[in-house]
Amino acid sequence: MKYFIIIQFWFFLMLVACNTSDDYFKKFNQKPEITIKGINDGSFSRRESDSIKIKYEYHLYYQALDVRGVKLPVYVNCDSHLSYEIDDEKIVISAHRTGKRKFILSTKDIFGATDQLTIDFECFENLKPVAILEIEDIPGFRFEKKLNASKSYDQDEKYGGKISLYRFIVNKKEIDKTYHSEINYTFPLSGEYKIELQVRDNDNTWSDVTHKILIIN
Protein backbone atom coordinates (compact mmCIF):
# COMPACT_ATOMS: atom_id res chain seq x y z
CA MET A 1 0.00 0.00 0.00
CA LYS A 2 2.86 2.33 0.90
CA TYR A 3 4.47 1.84 -2.51
CA PHE A 4 1.13 2.41 -4.27
CA ILE A 5 0.73 5.78 -2.51
CA ILE A 6 4.27 6.80 -3.50
CA ILE A 7 3.60 5.88 -7.14
CA GLN A 8 0.37 7.90 -7.11
CA PHE A 9 2.22 10.86 -5.61
CA TRP A 10 4.91 10.81 -8.31
CA PHE A 11 2.26 10.47 -11.00
CA PHE A 12 0.51 13.54 -9.58
CA LEU A 13 3.77 15.51 -9.62
CA MET A 14 4.38 14.60 -13.27
CA LEU A 15 0.90 15.78 -14.25
CA VAL A 16 1.41 19.07 -12.44
CA ALA A 17 4.81 19.52 -14.10
CA CYS A 18 3.34 18.85 -17.56
CA ASN A 19 0.48 21.27 -17.01
CA THR A 20 2.90 23.89 -15.69
CA SER A 21 5.11 23.38 -18.74
CA ASP A 22 2.15 23.78 -21.11
CA ASP A 23 1.04 26.94 -19.33
CA TYR A 24 4.58 28.29 -19.51
CA PHE A 25 4.86 27.76 -23.26
CA LYS A 26 1.35 29.16 -23.86
CA LYS A 27 2.30 32.28 -21.89
CA PHE A 28 5.31 33.04 -24.09
CA ASN A 29 3.98 31.61 -27.33
CA GLN A 30 3.62 33.96 -30.32
CA LYS A 31 0.65 33.57 -32.62
CA PRO A 32 1.17 32.00 -36.06
CA GLU A 33 0.98 34.08 -39.24
CA ILE A 34 -0.69 33.53 -42.61
CA THR A 35 0.89 35.18 -45.65
CA ILE A 36 -0.05 34.98 -49.33
CA LYS A 37 1.20 35.83 -52.80
CA GLY A 38 -0.28 35.86 -56.29
CA ILE A 39 1.14 34.03 -59.27
CA ASN A 40 3.14 37.12 -60.33
CA ASP A 41 4.26 38.24 -56.85
CA GLY A 42 7.84 37.87 -55.76
CA SER A 43 7.29 37.31 -52.04
CA PHE A 44 4.65 36.47 -49.45
CA SER A 45 2.82 39.32 -47.74
CA ARG A 46 -0.38 40.25 -45.85
CA ARG A 47 -2.20 41.65 -48.89
CA GLU A 48 -5.88 42.02 -48.06
CA SER A 49 -7.50 42.92 -51.39
CA ASP A 50 -7.37 41.93 -55.06
CA SER A 51 -9.62 41.32 -58.06
CA ILE A 52 -10.92 38.23 -59.84
CA LYS A 53 -12.23 38.06 -63.39
CA ILE A 54 -15.34 35.94 -63.92
CA LYS A 55 -14.62 32.65 -65.77
CA TYR A 56 -10.89 32.86 -65.01
CA GLU A 57 -8.99 30.95 -62.33
CA TYR A 58 -7.20 32.96 -59.65
CA HIS A 59 -4.09 31.23 -58.26
CA LEU A 60 -3.20 32.10 -54.68
CA TYR A 61 -0.13 30.69 -52.91
CA TYR A 62 -0.21 30.67 -49.12
CA GLN A 63 1.84 29.72 -46.08
CA ALA A 64 0.91 29.50 -42.42
CA LEU A 65 3.87 29.26 -40.02
CA ASP A 66 4.18 29.09 -36.25
CA VAL A 67 6.93 30.87 -34.33
CA ARG A 68 9.35 28.00 -35.03
CA GLY A 69 8.69 28.12 -38.79
CA VAL A 70 6.64 24.92 -38.76
CA LYS A 71 3.92 24.77 -41.44
CA LEU A 72 0.34 24.73 -40.15
CA PRO A 73 -2.90 23.72 -41.87
CA VAL A 74 -5.08 26.48 -43.32
CA TYR A 75 -8.87 26.54 -43.29
CA VAL A 76 -11.08 28.49 -45.70
CA ASN A 77 -14.40 30.27 -45.27
CA CYS A 78 -15.66 32.21 -48.29
CA ASP A 79 -18.57 33.92 -49.98
CA SER A 80 -21.09 31.57 -51.61
CA HIS A 81 -20.35 33.11 -55.03
CA LEU A 82 -16.73 31.95 -54.82
CA SER A 83 -15.52 28.38 -55.20
CA TYR A 84 -12.05 26.99 -54.55
CA GLU A 85 -9.72 24.00 -54.60
CA ILE A 86 -6.91 23.83 -52.04
CA ASP A 87 -3.74 21.78 -51.66
CA ASP A 88 -0.74 22.11 -49.34
CA GLU A 89 0.62 25.28 -50.98
CA LYS A 90 -1.92 26.75 -53.42
CA ILE A 91 -5.58 27.70 -53.65
CA VAL A 92 -7.34 28.01 -57.03
CA ILE A 93 -10.31 30.36 -56.73
CA SER A 94 -13.16 30.98 -59.19
CA ALA A 95 -15.78 33.74 -59.05
CA HIS A 96 -19.31 33.13 -60.32
CA ARG A 97 -20.88 36.54 -59.81
CA THR A 98 -19.71 40.14 -59.93
CA GLY A 99 -19.38 42.26 -56.80
CA LYS A 100 -17.34 42.42 -53.60
CA ARG A 101 -16.62 38.98 -52.09
CA LYS A 102 -14.80 37.89 -48.91
CA PHE A 103 -12.30 35.03 -48.75
CA ILE A 104 -11.12 34.17 -45.22
CA LEU A 105 -8.07 32.07 -44.30
CA SER A 106 -7.46 30.89 -40.72
CA THR A 107 -4.99 28.70 -38.85
CA LYS A 108 -4.22 27.50 -35.30
CA ASP A 109 -1.01 26.27 -33.65
CA ILE A 110 -0.64 23.49 -31.06
CA PHE A 111 -1.17 25.93 -28.17
CA GLY A 112 -4.44 27.24 -29.59
CA ALA A 113 -3.08 30.57 -30.86
CA THR A 114 -4.81 31.62 -34.09
CA ASP A 115 -4.40 33.90 -37.06
CA GLN A 116 -6.89 35.01 -39.69
CA LEU A 117 -6.49 36.82 -42.99
CA THR A 118 -9.49 38.25 -44.85
CA ILE A 119 -9.08 39.02 -48.55
CA ASP A 120 -11.64 41.33 -50.14
CA PHE A 121 -12.06 40.40 -53.80
CA GLU A 122 -13.64 42.67 -56.41
CA CYS A 123 -15.17 40.26 -58.94
CA PHE A 124 -15.72 41.61 -62.45
CA GLU A 125 -16.57 40.44 -65.97
CA ASN A 126 -14.21 42.69 -67.92
CA LEU A 127 -12.22 45.92 -67.59
CA LYS A 128 -12.06 48.04 -70.71
CA PRO A 129 -8.67 48.72 -72.28
CA VAL A 130 -6.82 52.03 -72.17
CA ALA A 131 -5.71 53.82 -75.35
CA ILE A 132 -2.39 55.71 -75.31
CA LEU A 133 -1.32 57.64 -78.40
CA GLU A 134 2.10 58.99 -79.34
CA ILE A 135 2.97 60.92 -82.50
CA GLU A 136 6.56 60.61 -83.69
CA ASP A 137 8.51 62.47 -86.32
CA ILE A 138 10.11 60.56 -89.18
CA PRO A 139 13.52 62.11 -90.01
CA GLY A 140 13.58 63.65 -93.46
CA PHE A 141 9.81 63.60 -93.92
CA ARG A 142 7.93 66.77 -93.00
CA PHE A 143 4.37 65.58 -93.63
CA GLU A 144 4.74 61.90 -92.67
CA LYS A 145 4.35 60.91 -89.02
CA LYS A 146 4.34 57.68 -87.07
CA LEU A 147 1.16 57.13 -85.06
CA ASN A 148 2.22 54.90 -82.19
CA ALA A 149 -0.31 53.10 -79.95
CA SER A 150 2.06 50.47 -78.57
CA LYS A 151 1.76 51.72 -74.99
CA SER A 152 -1.98 51.03 -74.94
CA TYR A 153 -2.92 48.21 -72.57
CA ASP A 154 -5.77 46.09 -71.27
CA GLN A 155 -6.51 46.65 -67.58
CA ASP A 156 -7.11 42.94 -66.94
CA GLU A 157 -4.05 41.69 -68.80
CA LYS A 158 -3.08 39.48 -65.85
CA TYR A 159 -6.18 37.42 -66.70
CA GLY A 160 -5.27 37.09 -70.37
CA GLY A 161 -6.66 40.42 -71.54
CA LYS A 162 -4.87 42.05 -74.47
CA ILE A 163 -5.35 44.61 -77.22
CA SER A 164 -6.73 43.03 -80.37
CA LEU A 165 -7.54 46.01 -82.63
CA TYR A 166 -6.39 49.63 -83.13
CA ARG A 167 -8.55 52.36 -84.66
CA PHE A 168 -6.85 55.55 -85.90
CA ILE A 169 -8.89 58.65 -86.76
CA VAL A 170 -7.73 61.97 -88.29
CA ASN A 171 -10.08 64.94 -88.25
CA LYS A 172 -13.07 62.65 -87.54
CA LYS A 173 -12.26 60.36 -90.46
CA GLU A 174 -11.14 56.80 -89.77
CA ILE A 175 -7.88 56.23 -91.60
CA ASP A 176 -7.09 52.70 -90.40
CA LYS A 177 -8.46 49.86 -88.30
CA THR A 178 -5.62 47.42 -87.84
CA TYR A 179 -4.06 44.70 -85.73
CA HIS A 180 -0.79 46.66 -85.73
CA SER A 181 -0.02 49.17 -82.98
CA GLU A 182 1.98 51.52 -85.23
CA ILE A 183 1.18 53.07 -88.61
CA ASN A 184 2.82 55.72 -90.76
CA TYR A 185 0.52 58.40 -92.13
CA THR A 186 1.21 61.19 -94.61
CA PHE A 187 -0.69 64.42 -94.01
CA PRO A 188 -1.64 66.26 -97.22
CA LEU A 189 -1.02 69.88 -96.15
CA SER A 190 0.28 72.10 -93.38
CA GLY A 191 -2.25 72.83 -90.69
CA GLU A 192 -3.88 71.56 -87.50
CA TYR A 193 -5.04 67.96 -87.19
CA LYS A 194 -6.96 66.18 -84.46
CA ILE A 195 -5.69 62.60 -84.21
CA GLU A 196 -7.75 60.11 -82.24
CA LEU A 197 -7.13 56.55 -81.11
CA GLN A 198 -9.44 53.84 -79.82
CA VAL A 199 -8.41 50.27 -78.98
CA ARG A 200 -10.39 47.06 -78.52
CA ASP A 201 -9.56 44.14 -76.22
CA ASN A 202 -10.04 40.40 -76.80
CA ASP A 203 -13.41 40.57 -75.03
CA ASN A 204 -14.61 42.92 -77.82
CA THR A 205 -14.76 45.92 -75.50
CA TRP A 206 -13.65 49.30 -76.87
CA SER A 207 -11.65 51.82 -74.86
CA ASP A 208 -12.52 55.48 -74.45
CA VAL A 209 -11.21 57.63 -77.30
CA THR A 210 -7.99 59.51 -76.65
CA HIS A 211 -6.69 62.27 -78.89
CA LYS A 212 -3.82 64.66 -79.59
CA ILE A 213 -3.58 67.84 -81.66
CA LEU A 214 -0.84 67.90 -84.29
CA ILE A 215 0.26 71.15 -85.96
CA ILE A 216 2.31 70.90 -89.14
CA ASN A 217 3.88 74.16 -90.29
MIPA-709488 format. One line per 2 residues: number of its first residue (from 1); for each residue x, y, z of N, C-alpha, C. Coordinates in nm, 3 decimals, m for minus. Layout:
N
NUM = X:Y:Z:X:Y:Z:X:Y:Z  ...
END
This chain:
217
1 = 0.083:m0.120:0.000:0.000:0.000:0.000:0.087:0.126:0.000  0.195:0.120:0.080:0.286:0.233:0.090:0.344:0.266:m0.046
3 = 0.389:0.161:m0.119:0.447:0.184:m0.251:0.344:0.238:m0.349  0.220:0.196:m0.338:0.113:0.241:m0.427:0.088:0.391:m0.406
5 = 0.092:0.436:m0.280:0.073:0.578:m0.251:0.188:0.660:m0.307  0.309:0.608:m0.296:0.427:0.680:m0.350:0.416:0.694:m0.502
7 = 0.374:0.585:m0.568:0.360:0.588:m0.714:0.254:0.693:m0.755  0.141:0.693:m0.680:0.037:0.790:m0.711:0.089:0.933:m0.691
9 = 0.168:0.954:m0.589:0.222:1.086:m0.561:0.312:1.135:m0.674  0.401:1.045:m0.721:0.491:1.081:m0.831:0.413:1.105:m0.961
11 = 0.310:1.029:m0.982:0.226:1.047:m1.100:0.159:1.185:m1.097  0.113:1.223:m0.976:0.051:1.354:m0.958:0.152:1.466:m0.986
13 = 0.274:1.450:m0.937:0.377:1.551:m0.962:0.408:1.565:m1.110  0.411:1.456:m1.183:0.438:1.460:m1.327:0.328:1.533:m1.401
15 = 0.202:1.509:m1.362:0.090:1.578:m1.425:0.098:1.728:m1.401  0.130:1.765:m1.277:0.141:1.907:m1.244:0.253:1.971:m1.324
17 = 0.366:1.899:m1.335:0.481:1.952:m1.410:0.446:1.972:m1.556  0.373:1.875:m1.615:0.334:1.885:m1.756:0.240:2.003:m1.777
19 = 0.142:2.016:m1.687:0.048:2.127:m1.701:0.118:2.262:m1.685  0.213:2.266:m1.590:0.290:2.389:m1.569:0.372:2.422:m1.693
21 = 0.431:2.318:m1.753:0.511:2.338:m1.874:0.426:2.391:m1.988  0.305:2.332:m2.006:0.215:2.378:m2.111:0.176:2.523:m2.089
23 = 0.142:2.557:m1.963:0.104:2.694:m1.933:0.219:2.790:m1.959  0.339:2.745:m1.929:0.458:2.829:m1.951:0.475:2.860:m2.099
25 = 0.468:2.756:m2.182:0.486:2.776:m2.326:0.371:2.858:m2.387  0.248:2.837:m2.336:0.135:2.916:m2.386:0.156:3.064:m2.354
27 = 0.211:3.090:m2.233:0.230:3.228:m2.189:0.324:3.303:m2.282  0.430:3.237:m2.328:0.531:3.304:m2.409:0.519:3.271:m2.559
29 = 0.417:3.196:m2.593:0.398:3.161:m2.733:0.354:3.283:m2.815  0.405:3.293:m2.939:0.362:3.396:m3.032:0.264:3.335:m3.132
31 = 0.166:3.413:m3.172:0.065:3.357:m3.262:0.124:3.328:m3.399  0.070:3.230:m3.471:0.117:3.200:m3.606:0.080:3.312:m3.703
33 = 0.129:3.304:m3.826:0.098:3.408:m3.924:0.072:3.346:m4.060  m0.035:3.393:m4.124:m0.069:3.353:m4.261:m0.021:3.463:m4.355
35 = 0.051:3.424:m4.460:0.089:3.518:m4.565:0.054:3.457:m4.700  0.039:3.544:m4.801:m0.005:3.498:m4.933:0.075:3.569:m5.043
37 = 0.067:3.513:m5.163:0.120:3.583:m5.280:0.047:3.533:m5.404  0.032:3.622:m5.502:m0.028:3.586:m5.629:0.073:3.521:m5.720
39 = 0.027:3.478:m5.836:0.114:3.403:m5.927:0.228:3.489:m5.980  0.211:3.622:m5.982:0.314:3.712:m6.033:0.389:3.787:m5.922
41 = 0.359:3.756:m5.797:0.426:3.824:m5.685:0.559:3.759:m5.653  0.652:3.840:m5.606:0.784:3.787:m5.576:0.797:3.729:m5.436
43 = 0.716:3.777:m5.342:0.729:3.731:m5.204:0.593:3.726:m5.136  0.588:3.658:m5.023:0.465:3.647:m4.945:0.442:3.775:m4.865
45 = 0.315:3.811:m4.848:0.282:3.932:m4.774:0.143:3.916:m4.711  0.095:4.024:m4.648:m0.038:4.025:m4.585:m0.138:4.102:m4.670
47 = m0.127:4.093:m4.802:m0.220:4.165:m4.889:m0.364:4.128:m4.858  m0.452:4.226:m4.850:m0.588:4.202:m4.806:m0.694:4.238:m4.909
49 = m0.653:4.264:m5.034:m0.750:4.292:m5.139:m0.691:4.257:m5.275  m0.779:4.223:m5.369:m0.737:4.193:m5.506:m0.864:4.184:m5.591
51 = m0.847:4.144:m5.717:m0.962:4.132:m5.806:m0.960:3.996:m5.875  m1.077:3.950:m5.913:m1.092:3.823:m5.984:m1.184:3.846:m6.104
53 = m1.141:3.796:m6.219:m1.223:3.806:m6.339:m1.311:3.682:m6.352  m1.440:3.704:m6.376:m1.534:3.594:m6.392:m1.487:3.502:m6.504
55 = m1.498:3.371:m6.482:m1.462:3.265:m6.577:m1.311:3.240:m6.586  m1.233:3.310:m6.504:m1.089:3.286:m6.501:m1.047:3.235:m6.364
57 = m0.948:3.148:m6.359:m0.899:3.095:m6.233:m0.798:3.191:m6.171  m0.812:3.212:m6.040:m0.720:3.296:m5.965:m0.633:3.204:m5.879
59 = m0.502:3.210:m5.897:m0.409:3.123:m5.826:m0.347:3.200:m5.709  m0.368:3.146:m5.590:m0.320:3.210:m5.468:m0.230:3.112:m5.391
61 = m0.105:3.151:m5.371:m0.013:3.069:m5.291:m0.017:3.119:m5.146  m0.009:3.028:m5.053:m0.021:3.067:m4.912:0.081:2.991:m4.827
63 = 0.109:3.046:m4.710:0.184:2.972:m4.608:0.137:3.018:m4.470  0.127:2.922:m4.380:0.091:2.950:m4.242:0.200:2.887:m4.156
65 = 0.272:2.972:m4.079:0.387:2.926:m4.002:0.371:2.964:m3.856  0.413:2.872:m3.766:0.418:2.909:m3.625:0.550:2.977:m3.596
67 = 0.575:3.010:m3.469:0.693:3.087:m3.433:0.823:3.013:m3.465  0.815:2.879:m3.472:0.935:2.800:m3.503:0.953:2.779:m3.653
69 = 0.860:2.830:m3.735:0.869:2.812:m3.879:0.805:2.683:m3.928  0.731:2.617:m3.839:0.664:2.492:m3.876:0.535:2.525:m3.952
71 = 0.511:2.454:m4.065:0.392:2.477:m4.144:0.267:2.427:m4.070  0.161:2.506:m4.078:0.034:2.473:m4.015:m0.074:2.459:m4.121
73 = m0.179:2.383:m4.092:m0.290:2.372:m4.187:m0.368:2.503:m4.195  m0.428:2.528:m4.311:m0.508:2.648:m4.332:m0.651:2.608:m4.363
75 = m0.746:2.680:m4.308:m0.887:2.654:m4.329:m0.950:2.773:m4.401  m1.049:2.746:m4.485:m1.108:2.849:m4.570:m1.256:2.868:m4.538
77 = m1.299:2.991:m4.534:m1.440:3.027:m4.527:m1.461:3.139:m4.629  m1.555:3.121:m4.723:m1.566:3.221:m4.829:m1.710:3.247:m4.869
79 = m1.728:3.353:m4.943:m1.857:3.392:m4.998:m1.914:3.280:m5.084  m2.045:3.266:m5.085:m2.109:3.157:m5.161:m2.091:3.171:m5.311
81 = m2.055:3.290:m5.359:m2.035:3.311:m5.503:m1.890:3.288:m5.544  m1.810:3.237:m5.452:m1.673:3.195:m5.482:m1.663:3.045:m5.460
83 = m1.584:2.979:m5.543:m1.552:2.838:m5.520:m1.400:2.822:m5.523  m1.350:2.713:m5.463:m1.205:2.699:m5.455:m1.164:2.552:m5.445
85 = m1.039:2.528:m5.482:m0.972:2.400:m5.460:m0.841:2.431:m5.389  m0.809:2.353:m5.285:m0.691:2.383:m5.204:m0.602:2.260:m5.191
87 = m0.469:2.283:m5.198:m0.374:2.178:m5.166:m0.278:2.234:m5.061  m0.161:2.172:m5.046:m0.074:2.211:m4.934:0.008:2.338:m4.959
89 = m0.010:2.403:m5.075:0.062:2.528:m5.098:m0.014:2.629:m5.184  m0.123:2.588:m5.247:m0.192:2.675:m5.342:m0.343:2.659:m5.332
91 = m0.413:2.771:m5.355:m0.558:2.770:m5.365:m0.597:2.825:m5.501  m0.682:2.755:m5.574:m0.734:2.801:m5.703:m0.877:2.847:m5.680
93 = m0.903:2.975:m5.704:m1.031:3.036:m5.673:m1.102:3.076:m5.802  m1.233:3.055:m5.806:m1.316:3.098:m5.919:m1.431:3.182:m5.867
95 = m1.465:3.288:m5.940:m1.578:3.374:m5.905:m1.692:3.349:m6.003  m1.814:3.346:m5.950:m1.931:3.313:m6.032:m2.030:3.428:m6.043
97 = m1.999:3.539:m5.976:m2.088:3.654:m5.981:m2.009:3.780:m5.949  m2.043:3.889:m6.016:m1.971:4.014:m5.993:m2.004:4.072:m5.854
99 = m1.916:4.160:m5.809:m1.938:4.226:m5.680:m1.822:4.204:m5.584  m1.837:4.256:m5.464:m1.734:4.242:m5.360:m1.757:4.111:m5.284
101 = m1.652:4.028:m5.274:m1.662:3.898:m5.209:m1.549:3.881:m5.108  m1.580:3.813:m4.996:m1.480:3.789:m4.891:m1.428:3.646:m4.897
103 = m1.296:3.634:m4.878:m1.230:3.503:m4.875:m1.143:3.502:m4.749  m1.175:3.413:m4.654:m1.112:3.417:m4.522:m1.026:3.292:m4.501
105 = m0.900:3.314:m4.464:m0.807:3.207:m4.430:m0.781:3.211:m4.280  m0.776:3.094:m4.216:m0.746:3.089:m4.072:m0.658:2.970:m4.041
107 = m0.586:2.978:m3.929:m0.499:2.870:m3.885:m0.488:2.872:m3.733  m0.437:2.762:m3.675:m0.422:2.750:m3.530:m0.299:2.664:m3.500
109 = m0.217:2.707:m3.401:m0.101:2.627:m3.365:m0.136:2.530:m3.252  m0.037:2.455:m3.203:m0.064:2.349:m3.106:m0.104:2.404:m2.970
111 = m0.079:2.532:m2.944:m0.117:2.593:m2.817:m0.249:2.669:m2.827  m0.314:2.660:m2.942:m0.444:2.724:m2.959:m0.439:2.868:m3.008
113 = m0.319:2.922:m3.032:m0.308:3.057:m3.086:m0.350:3.056:m3.233  m0.423:3.160:m3.274:m0.481:3.162:m3.409:m0.438:3.285:m3.487
115 = m0.456:3.275:m3.618:m0.440:3.390:m3.706:m0.546:3.380:m3.815  m0.588:3.497:m3.864:m0.689:3.501:m3.969:m0.655:3.612:m4.068
117 = m0.673:3.583:m4.194:m0.649:3.682:m4.299:m0.771:3.687:m4.389  m0.831:3.805:m4.400:m0.949:3.825:m4.485:m0.907:3.899:m4.611
119 = m0.939:3.841:m4.726:m0.908:3.902:m4.855:m1.039:3.950:m4.917  m1.047:4.077:m4.947:m1.164:4.133:m5.014:m1.141:4.132:m5.164
121 = m1.219:4.050:m5.235:m1.206:4.040:m5.380:m1.313:4.124:m5.449  m1.271:4.199:m5.551:m1.364:4.267:m5.641:m1.377:4.178:m5.764
123 = m1.495:4.120:m5.784:m1.517:4.026:m5.894:m1.582:4.101:m6.011  m1.526:4.085:m6.130:m1.572:4.161:m6.245:m1.574:4.074:m6.370
125 = m1.649:4.118:m6.471:m1.657:4.044:m6.597:m1.547:4.088:m6.694  m1.525:4.219:m6.702:m1.421:4.269:m6.792:m1.390:4.414:m6.757
127 = m1.263:4.453:m6.772:m1.222:4.592:m6.759:m1.183:4.642:m6.897  m1.234:4.757:m6.935:m1.206:4.804:m7.071:m1.060:4.846:m7.084
129 = m1.008:4.836:m7.205:m0.867:4.872:m7.228:m0.846:5.023:m7.223  m0.721:5.062:m7.223:m0.682:5.203:m7.217:m0.600:5.237:m7.341
131 = m0.641:5.340:m7.414:m0.571:5.382:m7.535:m0.468:5.490:m7.501  m0.346:5.473:m7.549:m0.239:5.571:m7.531:m0.178:5.599:m7.667
133 = m0.177:5.724:m7.706:m0.132:5.764:m7.840:m0.006:5.849:m7.831  0.091:5.816:m7.917:0.210:5.899:m7.934:0.229:5.929:m8.082
135 = 0.272:6.051:m8.112:0.297:6.092:m8.250:0.446:6.120:m8.264  0.511:6.051:m8.357:0.656:6.061:m8.369:0.695:6.112:m8.507
137 = 0.796:6.197:m8.505:0.851:6.247:m8.632:0.926:6.135:m8.704  0.930:6.145:m8.836:1.011:6.056:m8.918:1.118:6.142:m8.984
139 = 1.245:6.123:m8.949:1.352:6.211:m9.001:1.349:6.220:m9.154  1.354:6.342:m9.201:1.358:6.365:m9.346:1.222:6.375:m9.412
141 = 1.115:6.355:m9.334:0.981:6.360:m9.392:0.897:6.458:m9.310  0.865:6.571:m9.371:0.793:6.677:m9.300:0.646:6.641:m9.273
143 = 0.581:6.584:m9.373:0.437:6.558:m9.363:0.402:6.415:m9.317  0.501:6.329:m9.309:0.474:6.190:m9.267:0.509:6.173:m9.120
145 = 0.417:6.114:m9.045:0.435:6.091:m8.902:0.406:5.945:m8.868  0.467:5.901:m8.760:0.434:5.768:m8.707:0.332:5.784:m8.596
147 = 0.218:5.715:m8.611:0.116:5.713:m8.506:0.136:5.585:m8.426  0.175:5.602:m8.302:0.222:5.490:m8.219:0.125:5.466:m8.104
149 = 0.063:5.348:m8.103:m0.031:5.310:m7.995:0.021:5.193:m7.912  0.150:5.167:m7.919:0.206:5.047:m7.857:0.201:5.048:m7.704
151 = 0.184:5.166:m7.645:0.176:5.172:m7.499:0.034:5.152:m7.447  m0.061:5.135:m7.536:m0.198:5.103:m7.494:m0.198:4.967:m7.423
153 = m0.291:4.946:m7.333:m0.292:4.821:m7.257:m0.433:4.785:m7.214  m0.451:4.658:m7.181:m0.577:4.609:m7.127:m0.564:4.603:m6.975
155 = m0.661:4.656:m6.903:m0.651:4.665:m6.758:m0.656:4.530:m6.689  m0.709:4.427:m6.755:m0.711:4.294:m6.694:m0.617:4.198:m6.767
157 = m0.501:4.251:m6.805:m0.405:4.169:m6.880:m0.353:4.051:m6.800  m0.356:4.061:m6.666:m0.308:3.948:m6.585:m0.403:3.829:m6.593
159 = m0.523:3.850:m6.648:m0.618:3.742:m6.670:m0.627:3.706:m6.819  m0.527:3.743:m6.895:m0.527:3.709:m7.037:m0.580:3.817:m7.128
161 = m0.618:3.932:m7.071:m0.666:4.042:m7.154:m0.554:4.103:m7.237  m0.586:4.142:m7.360:m0.487:4.205:m7.447:m0.558:4.288:m7.553
163 = m0.481:4.378:m7.616:m0.535:4.461:m7.722:m0.541:4.379:m7.850  m0.657:4.382:m7.915:m0.673:4.303:m8.037:m0.693:4.388:m8.162
165 = m0.728:4.517:m8.146:m0.754:4.601:m8.263:m0.727:4.748:m8.229  m0.671:4.821:m8.328:m0.639:4.963:m8.313:m0.714:5.043:m8.418
167 = m0.777:5.152:m8.375:m0.855:5.236:m8.466:m0.799:5.378:m8.464  m0.745:5.422:m8.578:m0.685:5.555:m8.590:m0.779:5.647:m8.668
169 = m0.796:5.769:m8.617:m0.889:5.865:m8.676:m0.818:5.999:m8.690  m0.830:6.064:m8.806:m0.773:6.197:m8.829:m0.885:6.290:m8.873
171 = m0.902:6.396:m8.796:m1.008:6.494:m8.825:m1.143:6.426:m8.849  m1.179:6.336:m8.757:m1.307:6.265:m8.754:m1.324:6.162:m8.866
173 = m1.219:6.136:m8.941:m1.226:6.036:m9.046:m1.136:5.918:m9.011  m1.195:5.799:m9.008:m1.114:5.680:m8.977:m1.019:5.653:m9.092
175 = m0.889:5.647:m9.057:m0.788:5.623:m9.160:m0.737:5.479:m9.159  m0.755:5.409:m9.046:m0.709:5.270:m9.040:m0.770:5.200:m8.919
177 = m0.806:5.075:m8.938:m0.846:4.986:m8.830:m0.762:4.861:m8.849  m0.668:4.838:m8.759:m0.562:4.742:m8.784:m0.525:4.663:m8.660
179 = m0.459:4.550:m8.683:m0.406:4.470:m8.573:m0.268:4.520:m8.530  m0.213:4.616:m8.603:m0.079:4.666:m8.573:m0.088:4.791:m8.486
181 = 0.002:4.804:m8.392:m0.002:4.917:m8.298:0.062:5.043:m8.353  0.132:5.035:m8.465:0.198:5.152:m8.523:0.165:5.162:m8.672
183 = 0.136:5.284:m8.717:0.118:5.307:m8.861:0.189:5.437:m8.897  0.231:5.447:m9.022:0.282:5.572:m9.076:0.171:5.638:m9.158
185 = 0.158:5.770:m9.141:0.052:5.840:m9.213:0.108:5.971:m9.269  0.075:5.997:m9.394:0.121:6.119:m9.461:0.008:6.220:m9.463
187 = 0.031:6.335:m9.404:m0.069:6.442:m9.401:m0.057:6.525:m9.530  m0.170:6.563:m9.588:m0.164:6.626:m9.722:m0.110:6.768:m9.723
189 = m0.137:6.847:m9.616:m0.102:6.988:m9.615:m0.056:7.031:m9.476  0.001:7.150:m9.469:0.028:7.210:m9.338:m0.105:7.243:m9.272
191 = m0.103:7.250:m9.139:m0.225:7.283:m9.069:m0.238:7.210:m8.937  m0.359:7.219:m8.879:m0.388:7.156:m8.750:m0.472:7.032:m8.770
193 = m0.433:6.923:m8.704:m0.504:6.796:m8.719:m0.536:6.739:m8.581  m0.657:6.690:m8.567:m0.696:6.618:m8.446:m0.684:6.469:m8.474
195 = m0.594:6.404:m8.400:m0.569:6.260:m8.421:m0.625:6.185:m8.301  m0.709:6.087:m8.330:m0.775:6.011:m8.224:m0.736:5.863:m8.233
197 = m0.744:5.798:m8.118:m0.713:5.655:m8.111:m0.815:5.586:m8.020  m0.860:5.470:m8.064:m0.944:5.384:m7.982:m0.895:5.241:m8.000
199 = m0.890:5.165:m7.889:m0.841:5.027:m7.898:m0.947:4.931:m7.844  m0.943:4.808:m7.894:m1.039:4.706:m7.852:m0.966:4.588:m7.791
201 = m1.021:4.530:m7.684:m0.956:4.414:m7.622:m1.013:4.284:m7.678  m0.961:4.171:m7.628:m1.004:4.040:m7.680:m1.137:3.995:m7.623
203 = m1.202:4.080:m7.543:m1.341:4.057:m7.503:m1.437:4.145:m7.583  m1.383:4.205:m7.692:m1.461:4.292:m7.782:m1.514:4.418:m7.715
205 = m1.441:4.468:m7.617:m1.476:4.592:m7.550:m1.383:4.704:m7.597  m1.443:4.816:m7.639:m1.365:4.930:m7.687:m1.327:5.022:m7.571
207 = m1.211:5.083:m7.583:m1.165:5.182:m7.486:m1.236:5.316:m7.510  m1.217:5.409:m7.417:m1.252:5.548:m7.445:m1.158:5.600:m7.554
209 = m1.203:5.703:m7.624:m1.121:5.763:m7.730:m1.024:5.863:m7.668  m0.897:5.851:m7.704:m0.799:5.951:m7.665:m0.757:6.028:m7.789
211 = m0.707:6.150:m7.771:m0.669:6.227:m7.889:m0.551:6.320:m7.858  m0.487:6.365:m7.967:m0.382:6.466:m7.959:m0.399:6.561:m8.078
213 = m0.355:6.685:m8.059:m0.358:6.784:m8.166:m0.218:6.796:m8.225  m0.211:6.779:m8.357:m0.084:6.790:m8.429:m0.089:6.914:m8.519
215 = 0.015:6.997:m8.509:0.026:7.115:m8.596:0.146:7.097:m8.686  0.124:7.102:m8.816:0.231:7.090:m8.914:0.246:7.226:m8.981
217 = 0.363:7.285:m8.969:0.388:7.416:m9.029:0.445:7.401:m9.170
END
